[in-house]
Amino acid sequence: AKARLFLPPTVGVGQSAHCLFPLFMQSMLVGVSITQYAFVSPHSENMLFGMGNPLLDISAVVDKDFLDKFGLKPNDQILAEDRHKALFEEIVKRNKVEYHAGGSTQNSVKIAQWMLQKPHKVATFFGCIGKDRFGEILKKKAEEAHVDAHYYEQNEEPTGTCAACITGDNRSLVANLAAANCYKKEKHLDLDSNWELVKKAKVYYIAGFFLTVSPESILKVARHASDKNKIFCMNLSAPFISQFFKEPLMEVMPYVDILFGNETEAATFAKELGFETDDIAEIAKKTQNLPKENTKRQRVVVFTQGKDDTVATVGDRVTMFPVLDIDQNDIVDTNGAGDAFVGGFLSALVQEHALEECIRAGHYAANVIIRRVGCTFPEKPDYH
């Protein structure tokens, strides 16, 4: 059964969310006739483009001795240091492991593909891996997820990995970006065959994490989207992006049509830009009003807040959308919730659905993922 229509309170001006349908479509499609900007009905291969840091997620149940050996806390997220190098091979040798195609952007496009189901390869993904065993597994896992992954493969660094060391209900994550840091615009994105895939897309999504790797690649894609009046989406991803990569972030911002983030990332972004407010709705509004290249589309800002309402701008208003209820005992792992929300949102966006429907799809996807370990999902979504 179709979930009830949200009738949320709005900030500033009272308006029910179902009134936002025309406003959203105007803000996303102003100045372009539907026939001129028609999506292939209703969605087709390579419609959604993602680029980011591909990681092979390696999950295994370990014991306390394993955590102690590598100096890990039971529930933590860290970047691998030299002392963790042996961990990745050892976890594979010692335990029965599960492999999944991971990394923030790849997670999101994988979820979008899962929500859409057919046709396969609606989502394209670019990123860098190594020519090694983990790289081969990652390619196989992306294929199983029906994502059209085109990796830049190189020999200098091994494929990026993220080890999830599970003890009871706890999960200690150790990420080794390795090859993911080696993406080269001129050796991959600029190749004619790859750029043709970029041009095929109508919706683009890149997590802020990729600003640490190849901001020039992000800018090339963002400018293309702006020039062709397509939809370019980005994510604040983590507080450190706004703090330490503010310059490349703000260079891309004028091309961003839809910006995602959570409440912590939004607060840090606001602080770095001197917004002088900690009100999430006010931050969303100020972010929406930052300079923008393509004036045919008004920027949409979407901030999630965990179990609290999702905040979104549309037109000149800020609206709150309640998340789906869930029993706290059913929550297994919230790590992939943000990626899943974006994936659900994008699956509705490529079908030209209105903002409310995009957010509803995002909430559904996040609600499914937090009931499971890692960014994994059942065979098919139960979503209507």
DRENVEX-513279 format. One record per atom (N, C-alpha, C): residue in three letters; x, z, y. Coordinates in pm, whole numbers, plus 50000, padded with zeros to 5 digits. Layout:
BEGIN
ALAXZY...
//
This chain:
BEGIN
ALA500855000049881ALA500005000050000ALA500885000050123LYS500454993050225LYS501224992450349LYS501225006150415ALA502425010350452ALA502535023550516ALA501735023450646ARG501255035350684ARG500445036150805ARG501265031650926LEU500585025651021LEU501235021151143LEU501695033351222PHE502955033451263PHE503435044451345PHE502715044251480LEU502255055451525LEU501725056751661LEU502515067851728PRO503795064951758PRO504695075551804PRO504525078651952PRO504945090751992PRO504975093652135PRO506075085352198THR505895080952321THR506965073552387THR507565082452494VAL508755078652532VAL509435086052637VAL509145079152768GLY508595086052861GLY508365080452994GLY506965074753008VAL506635064752929VAL505335058252944VAL504615058652811GLY503375062852810GLY502625063552684GLY502245049752636GLN502665046352514GLN502295033452457GLN502485034452307SER501495029952230SER501625030652086SER502525019452037ALA503205022151921ALA504235012951874ALA503674999251837HIS502394998451793HIS501904985251753HIS501774975751872CYS501794981351993CYS501774972852113CYS503144966352137LEU504154970852060LEU505504966052085LEU505784952452020PHE504914947751932PHE505154935051864PHE505474923851963PRO504554921052059PRO504844910052149PRO506044912852238LEU506214925452280LEU507324928852367LEU508654925852298PHE508744929752169PHE510004927752098PHE510304912952081MET509264905452041MET509494891152020MET509864884352152GLN509264889252263GLN509644883652393GLN511104886752421SER511484899352398SER512844903352432SER513874896252347MET513504892752221MET514444886052132MET514354870752141LEU513234865352190LEU513064850852184LEU512654844552317VAL512824852052427VAL512414846852558VAL513164833952591GLY512454824352646GLY513084812052693GLY513294801752584VAL512884804652460VAL513084795252351VAL511774793752278SER511324781452260SER510074779452188SER510294782852042ILE509224786951973ILE509324790651833ILE509804778751750THR509354766751783THR509784754951706THR511264752251729GLN511704754451852GLN513104752151884GLN513994762251813TYR513464774451794TYR514284785351738TYR513714789851606ALA513154780751530ALA512524784651403ALA513574788351301PHE513344799451228PHE514154802551112PHE513664793550999VAL514564789650910VAL514144782050793VAL513204791150716SER512104785950671SER510994794150623SER511224799850484PRO511024813350466PRO511064823350573PRO512504827850598HIS513384825650500HIS514804828450517HIS515544820350411SER516784816650441SER517504808050349SER518944812650337GLU519724805550254GLU521114809450231GLU521914809950361ASN522814819850368ASN523754821450480ASN523074823450616MET521844828650613MET521104831450736MET521684843650811LEU522224853150732LEU522774865450788LEU524284865450767PHE525024868050874PHE526504868150865PHE527044882050895GLY527924886950807GLY528584899750830GLY530094898250816MET530834906050892MET532304905750885MET532804920050903GLY533734924150817GLY534204937950828GLY535294941350729ASN535404954250698ASN536454959350610ASN535934961050468PRO536234951550378PRO535744952950241PRO536554963350163LEU535854972450100LEU536504982550016LEU535854982549879LEU536654984449776LEU536094986349643LEU535835001249627ASP534555004949615ASP534205019049593ASP534425022349445ILE535205032849423ILE535495037349286ILE534975051649273SER533905053349196SER533295066649181SER533585072349043ALA533955085049039ALA534205091548910ALA534005106648922VAL533535112648814VAL533435127248808VAL534825132548774VAL535305141948855VAL536635147848835VAL536505163048824ASP537605169748797ASP537585184448792ASP538345190148911LYS538305203348922LYS538955210049035LYS540465207549035ASP541055206748915ASP542505204348906ASP542895191048971PHE542025180948953PHE542285167749012PHE542255168949165LEU541235175849219LEU541145177749364LEU542385185049416ASP542755195749345ASP543905203949388ASP545205195749387LYS545355187449286LYS546575179449272LYS546805170649394PHE545705165449450PHE545835156449565PHE545415162949697GLY545255176249695GLY544955183649818GLY543625179949880LEU542605177849796LEU541285173649846LEU540305185249852LYS539435184949954LYS538315194349960LYS537165188349879PRO536285196749825PRO535195191549741PRO534255182049815ASN534005184649944ASN533045176550020ASN533715172150150ASP534275160050151ASP535065156050268ASP535185140850273GLN535625135650389GLN535915121350404GLN537245120150476ILE538235114050411ILE539555112850474ILE540125098850450LEU541105095150534LEU541875082950510LEU543065086650423ALA543395078150329ALA544485081050235ALA545825081850308GLU546625091550266GLU547995092850314GLU548925089250197ASP550225089850221ASP551175086250115ASP550965094449988ARG550605107250005ARG550455116049888ARG549235112249803HIS548375103649855HIS547175099749781HIS547325086249709LYS548485079549728LYS548655066149671LYS548375065649521ALA548895075849448ALA548745075749301ALA547315078949258LEU546535084749349LEU545175089049315LEU544335077449262PHE544455065849325PHE543565054649292PHE543795049349151GLU545055048649108GLU545325044348971GLU544975055348872GLU545245067648910GLU545015078848818GLU543525081248791ILE542715079648895ILE541275082048878ILE540695071748779VAL541265059648780VAL540815049148688VAL541255052248545LYS542475057348529LYS543005060448396LYS542325072548333ARG542025082348416ARG541545095148363ARG540065095448331ASN539295087748403ASN537845089748396ASN537075076848378LYS535865078448331LYS534925067248329LYS534505064948475VAL534735052948526VAL534475050448668VAL533385039948687GLU532765040448805GLU531815030248847GLU532415023048967TYR532285009948969TYR532795001849080TYR531624995949158HIS531744996149290HIS530744989749376HIS531434983249494ALA530884971949542ALA531384965549664ALA531004974449781GLY532004978949856GLY531734988549964GLY532364984650097GLY532434994550185GLY532814992150324GLY531544990850406SER531534995850528SER530314997250607SER529504984350622THR530124973550672THR529374961150695THR528934954950563GLN529834954950465GLN529494949250335GLN528334956850271ASN528314970150288ASN527174978150240ASN525874973350304SER525904971350435SER524674967550508SER524154953850465VAL525054943850452VAL524574930650413VAL524124930550267LYS524754939250186LYS524364940650045LYS522954946450034ILE522674956550118ILE521324962550121ILE520294952350172ALA520664944750275ALA519754934550328ALA519404924450219GLN520414920150144GLN520174910750035GLN519264916949928TRP519484929649896TRP518654936749797TRP517204937549843MET517004940449970MET515644941350024MET514954927650018LEU515694917050045LEU515114903550046LEU514924897949905GLN515834901649813GLN515814896849675GLN516114881849663LYS515204873349707LYS515374858949693LYS515244852249831PRO515894840949855PRO516904835249766PRO518174843549765HIS519034841249666HIS520334847749667HIS521184841949780LYS522194849349819LYS523164845049920LYS522544842550058VAL521514850250092VAL521034850150231VAL522154855450320ALA522914865050265ALA523974871550341ALA525344865750308THR526104862550412THR527504858450401THR528364870250445PHE529544871950383PHE530434882750426PHE531874877950429PHE532584881050540PHE534014878150554PHE534784891350565GLY535954891650504GLY536844903250514GLY538094900150434CYS539064909250437CYS540344906750373CYS540574915750252ILE541044909550142ILE541384917150021ILE542764912849971GLY543254919549868GLY544534916049807GLY544314907249686LYS545374900449646LYS545334892449522LYS545724901649407ASP544764909449359ASP545064919449257ASP543814922449174ARG543964931749080ARG542864935048989ARG541654940549064PHE541894949549159PHE540774955249236PHE540074944449318GLY540854934649367GLY540264923549441GLY539334915249354GLU539754912949230GLU538924905349136GLU537634912949105ILE537754926249089ILE536544934349063ILE535614933849183LEU536184934649303LEU535384934449426LEU534624921149439LYS535294910149407LYS534634896949411LYS533474896549312LYS533714902149193LYS532674902149090LYS531474910549134LYS531744922049195LYS530674931149239LYS529874925149354ALA530554918149444ALA529844911549554ALA528934900549498GLU529444893549397GLU528664882949332GLU527424888749264GLU527614900249197GLU526484906949130GLU525424911349229ALA525854914549353ALA524924918649458ALA524314906449528HIS524694894449483HIS524174881649536HIS524534879449682VAL525684885449723VAL526204883149858VAL527224871849851ASP527174862549945ASP528094851249948ASP529374855550020ALA530244862349945ALA531474867850004ALA532584857450001HIS533184855350117HIS534344846450129HIS535484854850185TYR536334859750096TYR537404868750137TYR538674861150174TYR539374866250274TYR540734861550301TYR541634869350206GLU542304862250116GLU543134868850015GLU544614867350051GLN545334878650048GLN546754878450083GLN547544887649988ASN548874886149991ASN549744893549898ASN550414905849957GLU550344907450090GLU551114918150154GLU550594932050122GLU549284933550118GLU548684946750095GLU547674945849981PRO547524956849905PRO546524956849796PRO545104957849852THR544134954249771THR542724955149810THR542374969349854GLY541634970349963GLY541204983450013GLY540274990249914THR540415003249903THR539615010949808THR539095023749871CYS538005028649817CYS537485041749857CYS537135049449731ALA537915059849703ALA537685068049584ALA536675078949617ALA535615079649537ALA534625090449550ALA534845099949433CYS535435111249464CYS535775121249362CYS534635131349353ILE533855130549247ILE532625138449237ILE532835151049154THR532485162349213THR532455175149140THR531105181549165GLY530275182449063GLY528925187949080GLY528155179649181ASP527625186449286ASP526865179549391ASP527775174849505ASN529065177749495ASN529995174249603ASN530685160949579ARG531115155049690ARG531725141849684ARG532845141049786SER534075139849739SER535225138949828SER535665124249836LEU535585118449957LEU535895104249975LEU537305102350031VAL538055093649966VAL539405090450013VAL539495075250029ALA539605070550153ALA539625056150180ALA541035051350210ASN541405040450144ASN542695033950169ASN542385019750215LEU542425017350347LEU542015004350402LEU542914993050355ALA544204995250350ALA545184985650297ALA544874971350344ALA544504962450252ALA544294948350286ALA543224946250392ALA542234955150397ALA541154953550496ALA541704952650639ASN542884958850660ASN543524958650792ASN544224945350823CYS544294936450725CYS545134924450738CYS544364911650770TYR543094912850808TYR542304900750836TYR542924892950952LYS543054879750936LYS543654871251038LYS542674860151077LYS542304860051204LYS541364850051257LYS541834835851230GLU543104833151263GLU543614819351252GLU543764814751107LYS543874824351015LYS544064820650874LYS542754820450795HIS541664824850857HIS540404825250782HIS539194820850865LEU538884828450971LEU537694825551051LEU537764811651114ASP538964807551158ASP539134794751228ASP539094782651135LEU539184784651004LEU539154773350912LEU537774766650919ASP537764753450921ASP536514746050940ASP535434749950839SER535814751150712SER534824754250608SER534194767950630ASN534994777550678ASN534474790950705ASN533634791250832TRP534104784050934TRP533354784051061TRP531994777351043GLU531904767750952GLU530614761450922GLU529604771950871LEU530084781550792LEU529224792350742LEU528754801350857VAL529654803850951VAL529294811751070VAL528194804451147LYS528354791551164LYS527374783751241LYS526004783151173LYS525984784351041LYS524704783850967LYS523834796050995ALA524454807251029ALA523724819951044ALA522874820251170LYS521824828451166LYS520954830851282LYS521104845251332VAL521524854151242VAL521694868251276VAL523104872451233TYR523794879751321TYR525184883951296TYR525274899151305TYR526044905151213TYR526224919651218TYR527684923251187ILE528264931051275ILE529644935851255ILE529694950551295ALA530174959051204ALA530324973251235ALA531504975251330GLY531434985551412GLY532494988551509GLY533844990951445PHE533864994951318PHE535134997251249PHE536064985151255PHE535484973151259PHE536294960951256PHE537034958751388LEU536654966151493LEU537384965551620LEU538824970151604THR539074978251503THR540444983151478THR541294972751406VAL540654962051357VAL541344952051275VAL541504938751348SER540384932851394SER540444919451453SER539394917551563PRO539604923851679PRO538644922251789PRO538494907751833GLU539564899651817GLU539484885551856GLU538524877851767SER538424881851638SER537454875551548SER536034879151588ILE535834891851623ILE534504896351666ILE534064888551790LEU534964887151885LEU534634880152011LEU534264865651986LYS534974859151894LYS534674844951867LYS533254843551811VAL532894852351718VAL531554851851659VAL530504855751762ALA530794866151841ALA529834871051941ALA529554860452047ARG530594853552090ARG530414843052191ARG529614831352136HIS529844827952009HIS529074817351946HIS527584821051945ALA527294833451903ALA525894838051898ALA525254837452035SER525984841752136SER525464841852274SER525214827652324ASP526174818752300ASP526064804952347ASP524874797752283LYS524594801052156LYS523534794152081LYS522224802052081ASN522174812752159ASN520974821252168ASN520544826752031LYS521534830651952LYS521264837251824LYS521404852351844ILE521154860051740ILE521124874651754ILE522414880951702PHE523154887551790PHE524404894351753PHE524204909451756CYS524464915851642CYS524264930351628CYS525594937351602MET525704949451654MET526914957151634MET526564971851615ASN527524979451565ASN527314993751539ASN528445001751603LEU528105013051664LEU529135021751722LEU530025027751612SER529465029151491SER530185032551367SER530755046651355ALA531475051451456ALA532075064951449ALA532505068851590PRO532525081951618PRO532945086251753PRO534325081051794PHE535265080151699PHE536625076051737PHE536675061651790ILE535695053451754ILE535685039551804ILE535495039751956SER534525047352004SER534295048352149SER535455055152220GLN536075064752150GLN537165072452213GLN538465064552222PHE538845057852115PHE540175051752107PHE540185036452107PHE539005030452093PHE538915015852095PHE537845011352196LYS537795019052305LYS536785016552408LYS536975002852474GLU538214998852498GLU538474986152567GLU537944974152487PRO538334972552358PRO537764961152283PRO536254962452262LEU535754974852249LEU534314976852233LEU533564971752356MET534054975052474MET533374971052597MET533574956152629GLU534604950252568GLU534794935752584GLU533724928052505VAL533314933852392VAL532294927452308VAL530874930752356MET530704942352419MET529374947452454MET528474937552529PRO528984929552622PRO528094920052692PRO527414909852599TYR527954908352478TYR527384898652384TYR526454905152282VAL526334918552288VAL525564925752187VAL524064925452220ASP523274919652130ASP521814919152146ASP521154931552089ILE521664936551975ILE521134948751914ILE522304957951882LEU522264970051936LEU523314979951912LEU522754991451830PHE523444994751720PHE523075006051635PHE524065017451655GLY523615029451621GLY524495041151620GLY523695053251579ASN524395064351553ASN523675076851529ASN523825085851652GLU523195097651646GLU523145106051766GLU524525110851810THR525435113451715THR526785118051748THR527585106951814GLU527485095051757GLU528175083451814GLU527635080051952ALA526325081251969ALA525695078452099ALA526185088252205ALA526285101052168ALA526735111352263ALA528185108752306THR529035105052211THR530445102252243THR530555089852332PHE529775079552299PHE529765067252378PHE529355070452522ALA528315078552536ALA527815082252670ALA528875089852749LYS529595098752680LYS530635106652745LYS531775097652792GLU532185088152707GLU533285079152740GLU532925069952857LEU531645066552869LEU531215057552977LEU530735064953101GLY530785078353096GLY530415086253213GLY528935085653246PHE528075085353144PHE526635084853166PHE526075097953223GLU526795108853201GLU526415122153253GLU525025126453206THR524735123853079THR523495128953018THR523725130452869ASP523065140352810ASP523115141652664ASP521735138952603ASP520825133852688ASP519485130352640ASP519565116752569ILE519215116552441ILE519395104552359ILE518595092652411ALA517385095152461ALA516555084252515ALA517195078552642GLU517725087252725GLU518385082852849GLU519655074952817ILE520395079452716ILE521605072252673ILE521235058252625ALA520155057452547ALA519695044452497ALA519355035152612LYS518665040452712LYS518245032352827LYS519455027452907LYS520395036652932LYS521595032953008LYS522435022552932THR522465024152799THR523205014552716THR522545000852720GLN521225000752716GLN520474988152724GLN520794980752853ASN520984988252960ASN521164982253093ASN522604978453125LEU523534980253030LEU524904975853053LEU524924960553068PRO525924955153136PRO525984940553160PRO525824932353031LYS525154920853044LYS524874912652927LYS525034897852962GLU525694890452872GLU525934876152894GLU524664867752880ASN524024868752764ASN522824860652737ASN521594867852791THR521154863952908THR520024870852973THR518674866552916LYS518674856952823LYS517414853052759LYS516924863952664ARG517844872652624ARG517484883652534ARG517814896952599GLN516824905652609GLN517094919052658GLN517694927052542ARG518744934652572ARG519394942352466ARG518454952752406VAL518504954052274VAL517764964452202VAL518764974752153VAL518504987552176VAL519384998352132VAL518625007152033VAL519235009651917VAL518585017551812VAL519515028751770PHE519105041151794PHE519895052751755PHE519145060951650THR519755062651533THR519175071351431THR519645085651454GLN518855095251403GLN519165109451423GLN518945117451294GLY519415112251182GLY519225119251056GLY517745120951025LYS517325133451007LYS515915136150973LYS515005135451095ASP515585135051215ASP514775134251337ASP514415119751369ASP513505117951464ASP512995104651498ASP514115094851536THR513945082451496THR514825071651541THR514395067451681VAL515365065351768VAL515105061951908VAL515415047151928ALA514495039851990ALA514735025552013ALA514215021152148THR514945011952211THR514485006052336THR513824992852304VAL512754989952374VAL512174976552367VAL511454974152499GLY511664962252552GLY511164960052687GLY511824970252778ASP511034976752861ASP511574986752953ASP511265000852908ARG510915002652781ARG510525015752732ARG511445020652622VAL511445033752601VAL512145039852489VAL511095046152400THR511165043052271THR510135047652178THR510765055252063MET510045065352013MET510515073451901MET509755069451774PHE510495067151667PHE509885063351539PHE510205073951434PRO509175080951381PRO509435091351280PRO510005085351151VAL510955092551091VAL511505087950963VAL510555092050850LEU510775086650731LEU509955090150616LEU510255104250571ASP509225111550531ASP509425125150481ASP510165124850348ILE511005134850327ILE511695136250199ILE511965151050173ASP511775155350050ASP512085168950010ASP513605170550012GLN514095181150076GLN515545183250086GLN516215183349948ASN515475187749846ASN516025188349709ASN516245174349650ASP515595164249709ASP515735150549659ASP516925143249721ILE517525149549823ILE518665143149890ILE519935145549808VAL520545134649764VAL521755135549680VAL523015133049762ASP522965122949850ASP524175118749921ASP523755110950046THR524095116150163THR523665109650288THR524715099950344ASN525855098250275ASN526945090250330ASN526555075850361GLY525725069850277GLY525385055750299GLY524135053650381ALA523565064250436ALA522265063250504ALA522295053850625GLY523335054950707GLY523425046450826GLY523575031750790ASP524445028850693ASP524635014950648ASP523325009550590ALA522625017850514ALA521375013650450ALA520295010950554PHE520215019550657PHE519235017350763PHE519445003650827VAL520695000550860VAL520994987650922VAL520644976250827GLY520974977850698GLY520664967450600GLY519174964650591GLY518374975250586GLY516924973550583GLY516414966750709PHE516924971150824PHE516554965450954PHE516854950350956LEU518064946750912LEU518484932650915LEU517624924050823SER517204929850709SER516364922150615SER515044918050679ALA514514926650765ALA513264923350836ALA513544914150954LEU514704916151018LEU515054908051136LEU515234893251099VAL515864890350986VAL516054876250949VAL514734869550914GLN513704877650889GLN512364872150864GLN511524871650991GLU512184874351105GLU511524873851236GLU510454884551255HIS510574895551185HIS509604906351202HIS509844913751333ALA508834920351380ALA508924927751506ALA509734940551489LEU510124946451600LEU511004958151599LEU510454969351512GLU509174972251524GLU508584983251447GLU508784980951298GLU508594968451254GLU508734965151113GLU510204965751070CYS511114961651157CYS512554962651128CYS512964977251107ILE512454985951193ILE512775000151181ILE512135006151057ARG510915002151025ARG510245007050904ARG511045003150779ALA511554990750777ALA512374986150664ALA513684994050657GLY514254996950774GLY515485005050780GLY515265019050727HIS514165025150767HIS513835038650719HIS513625038750568TYR512965028450518TYR512725027750372TYR514065027050297ALA514935017850339ALA516205015850270ALA517055028650272ALA517105035250387ALA517875047750397ALA517285058550306ASN515955058950299ASN515255068950217ASN515575066950068VAL515755054450026VAL516105051549887VAL517545055649859ILE518455052049949ILE519885053949926ILE520285068549923ILE519655077050006ILE520065091150010ILE519625098949886ARG518835092649801ARG518425099149675ARG519415096249563ARG520465088549593ARG521405084049490ARG522845086549534VAL523765086449438VAL525185088149470VAL525735074849520GLY526405075249635GLY526995063049691GLY525935053949750CYS526395042449798CYS525455032649856CYS524965023549744THR524155029349656THR523625021949540THR522105021949545PHE521495013249464PHE520045011849472PHE519485007249338PRO518195009349315PRO517575004449192PRO517554989149189GLU517084983449080GLU517124968849064GLU516344961749174LYS515154966949205LYS514314960549306LYS513754971149402PRO513514967349528PRO512884976749622PRO511384977449594ASP510814989049622ASP509354990749611ASP508834991249754TYR508914979849822TYR508624979449965TYR507664968049994HIS506644971050073HIS505634960950106HIS505374960750255
//
